[in-house]
Every structure is written in C-alpha cells, then in structure tokens.
Amino acid sequence: MTVTGSILLVDDEAKIRNALAQALREDGHEVTATESPREAQRLLGRRVFDVLLVDNLMPELTGLDLIRELLASTAESDRPQILLMTAHATVESAIEAMKLGALDYLQKPFDIDELLVVVNRALDHQRLRTQHRYLLSERAEEFNHYGIVGRSRGMQEVIKTAEVVAKSKSTVLITGETGTGKEMVARAIHYHSAQREMPLIKVNCAAIPENLLESELFGHVRGAFTGAATSKKGKFALADGGTIFLDEIGTMSPSLQAKLLRVLQEREFEPLGSERSQKVDVRVIAATNRDLRAMVTDGRFQEDLYYRLNVIPIQIPPLRERRDDIPVLVDHFIQKHAQRAGKRIDGIEPHVLEALQAADWPGNVRELENTVERAVVLSPNSLISPEVVRLLGVSSSPPAGLPSLNLRQNLDWAERETVRRALETSSGVKKDAAETMGISQRALSYYLAKHRIE
C-alpha cells in the first residue's frame, strides 16, 4: 500500500522539476515545487513537509548547503526526510549527504519507478518517526498526569487529590465550570488506579434524551419498548470491573436519580424490561458544572444521591482564578496544534501572552485551546503576533472592521475572513491560497466546507 505525503521538490531545471512533480502527484502525493533554494527555505520555515527532494547543484545554493542550513535552523521533529538528487554523484558527496542527515540519494538520470520507490520508503520512515514521537508524547503525557497542565497551587491540589483517590475505589464528584477539564481529571484517576486495564466508559448525561438515557445506562431486553428488536447492554454493564464517568450528572431526571442511587447502594441494577437484577462492580466518577447542593435545597436533586456521589469531592478552579497556568497551557497548545496543522510556530510574542492572561475565559481551558488553535492556523509568521490576537477578538479593542460580536462569533468570522482573503489574493487557486495561509490543501478544504465558501 502506497503511503502518501507532502513533498517539497527543489530543482532549478524546469523540465525535470515539472516531470517529477507530475509523477509524484499522479502517485497521490501533495507536491510543492520550486526552482529556488531560498524559496524552499522560506517554505520550510512556514510549514512541515514529510519529504524534501532536492537537487545538489543549483545557482543560488547547493542542495548540501540547503540541508546544512535546514538542520541548523529546525528541530528534529519539524524536519522532513531528505533525499538528494545529483547528476554528479561521487562517493564523497553521497557520504556527505548521509552524514548531514539525508536518508538516501538519487543519481541523475533515474527512472520514475526508482524515484517512487525511494520516496515511498522515505514516507515510511517519516510515518514511523511520527508514530514514535506520538508514543513518546503519550508516555510523557502519562507522566504529566494524562494531559492535566497546570502549575498553580489550585491545580496542584487537584492533581494531588486525584493521585491519592486513584488508589481507592471510592465514588468521586468532580465539580467545576464548563471547560475546566473535569473529564481529564476523571481519566487521570482511572488510569492511575488498579483498574486501569479495565474499561473507562464515558456518558454525557446532558447529550442523551431523557427517554433514552435509562436504556443507555442500564441496557434493555428484547421487547422492552417499541423498536427494541434485540437486547442491549448498558454502559454500567460495559464498565463492569472498571470505571463509569457520568458527566453533567445534574441534568439527570428524578426517576433516573433514584435508579442510580440503587446502583451506588446495592451495586446492582435491572435492565429496562427485565425482572432480574444484575450485579456490577464499577467505580462511579460523576461531574457537573451545576451547584448540586443548591439543587438539593430546591428539591431538584435527591439528597441521598448527592451524599453518595460526594464521597470524594474535587473542585477544579476556573481559569480566571489560576492565570499563572495560562503561559504553560498556551505553550502546550501551540506545540499540539502546530504539529496537527503541519506548521512551524516558534512561540508567541510577549504582548500576545499578556492579552491572553488578561482575558476572563468564560469557556475556561477549552476556550483558550480553541483560541490558540485558531491563532496557530491563521498566523502568517512563525511567531503569533498581537494582530492575530486582535483579529481573534481577545483584546479589549477589536480592530476596525471587526464586527461587534461575542468571542465565538469573532473566531468564526476571523477564520472565514482569512480564508476569503487568501482566496482573493490567489485568484481562487486553492494551492496558492493554502500556501499563503501556511496550511495544507487538506486543511484549506476543511475550512472551505466548514464556512460553506465556494
């Protein structure tokens, strides 16, 4: 099976460059071709390619010199696999290329089939390197409390409590505003527990209609209701031996609250339509952004269930109360989304960080991540500038021409307007528009579809 990827082709001979680019595109690859090594340097500084296919002897700069400068200016994770082409191959130049970091070299003239074999081998190497980097990041995330990023005192207390609670099977109630990371804390508790090899089943109680939630949680037998042609296991049965995470528990109806209370008390439940009880050994972690204590007072939440859930309470502070975490979170999200977008982002200008720290973030960490992701995608340079942040609506005074909307609307407007202007600049040529934005054509297609831009 052919592995496709993004290739930067650098050759000053137009006929050879065009022929190679056509052959590579016909093989399914995304090809950016240029005659200029200096232009290649600019492209390499703006985005990440899988393969650099470069001629050696060129007027501006030799291929070997381009490779040297690439290695000196980029981190290993941002480097493509390097293939050197030369019509003047010698043992010395081949050894030099390999020492510099080239994976292979091609001696002109060569067959197209030979080129495709070498390129596909390079893409295999790049894919394996990406997988290795991903596994390392997963391991690093595991030791970094499964993605929980925060140095503030409040978050350190949350992490410490989660680690201690993980050693038991006690029921946990995680509270906090929307977007603070309640699911992430639940995941950390499960994967630090003795049941880490067993399932972690997640249920968003607010996302499932009330008339379906009972069947979703406890399952049903055949014929239990109209349309129940077969029996179905519920989430509690699937989580047996492991953990079930009940998100937005405050939206659960009173009748379901009573059935959940029985599960917590008796460790058993009855599937919908069944007359037999089913035993279950499962740890319950619940989460909510509502004030359950106030709901108990108002009679909207069962008091007994509240105390059964609130055995180990964990309160996650909102982002506005832990602004010291914002620089660390921003750096984490820049690295994450630059890699996903295939762009090189070296960092963020100081004034931008100040603006981000000054914002209130009603959507908390989730909103901050969305903002950083858009900034990474929309930034024309390797440093995220104040102009991009103003465009995203984070600053107190939006630029002239920016509609007076809420933050989410501003973000959508900024994306749509950036794509529209890039298409105008490139006279509607998608390839050129993608290069102008510093993203792949696949990413551009996503934004065109998202904003319904013809």
C-alpha positions, 0 to 999 in steps of 0.5 A: 500500500502506497503511503502518501505525503507532502513533498517539497521538490527543489530543482532549478531545471524546469523540465525535470522539476515539472516531470517529477512533480507530475509523477509524484502527484499522479502517485497521490502525493501533495507536491510543492515545487520550486526552482529556488533554494531560498524559496524552499527555505522560506517554505520550510520555515512556514510549514512541515513537509514529510519529504524534501527532494532536492537537487545538489547543484543549483545557482543560488545554493547547493542542495548540501548547503540547503540541508546544512542550513535546514538542520541548523535552523529546525528541530528534529521533529519539524524536519522532513526526510531528505533525499538528494538528487545529483547528476554528479554523484561521487562517493564523497558527496553521497557520504556527505549527504548521509552524514548531514542527515539525508536518508538516501540519494538519487543519481541523475538520470533515474527512472520514475519507478526508482524515484517512487520507490525511494520516496515511498520508503522515505514516507515510511520512515517519516510515518514511523518517526511520527508514530514514535514521537506520538508514543513518546508524547503519550508516555510523557503525557502519562507522566504529566498526569494524562494531559492535566497542565497546570502549575498553580497551587489550585491545580496542584491540589487537584492533581494531588487529590486525584493521585491519592483517590486513584488508589481507592475505589471510592465514588468521586464528584468532580465539580467545576465550570464548563471547560475546566477539564473535569473529564481529564481529571476523571481519566487521570484517576482511572488510569492511575488506579488498579483498574486501569486495564479495565474499561473507562466508559464515558456518558454525557448525561446532558447529550442523551434524551431523557427517554433514552438515557435509562436504556443507555445506562442500564441496557434493555431486553428484547421487547422492552419498548417499541423498536427494541428488536434485540437486547442491549447492554448498558454502559454500567454493564460495559464498565463492569470491573472498571470505571463509569464517568457520568458527566453533567450528572445534574441534568439527570431526571428524578426517576433516573436519580433514584435508579442510580442511587440503587446502583451506588447502594446495592451495586446492582441494577435491572435492565429496562424490561427485565425482572432480574437484577444484575450485579456490577462492580464499577467505580462511579466518577460523576461531574457537573458544572451545576451547584448540586447542593443548591439543587438539593435545597430546591428539591431538584436533586435527591439528597441521598444521591448527592451524599453518595456521589460526594464521597470524594469531592474535587473542585477544579478552579476556573481559569480566571482564578489560576492565570499563572497556568495560562503561559504553560497551557498556551505553550502546550497548545501551540506545540499540539496544534502546530504539529496537527496543522503541519506548521512551524510556530516558534512561540508567541510574542510577549504582548500576545501572552499578556492579552491572553492572561488578561482575558476572563475565559468564560469557556475556561481551558477549552476556550483558550485551546480553541483560541490558540488553535485558531491563532496557530492556523491563521498566523502568517509568521512563525511567531503569533503576533498581537494582530492575530490576537486582535483579529481573534477578538481577545483584546479589549479593542477589536480592530476596525472592521471587526464586527461587534460580536461575542468571542465565538462569533469573532473566531468564526468570522476571523477564520472565514475572513482569512480564508476569503482573503487568501482566496482573493489574493490567489485568484481562487487557486486553492494551492496558492491560497493554502500556501499563503495561509501556511496550511495544507490543501487538506486543511484549506478544504476543511475550512472551505466546507466548514464556512460553506465558501465556494 
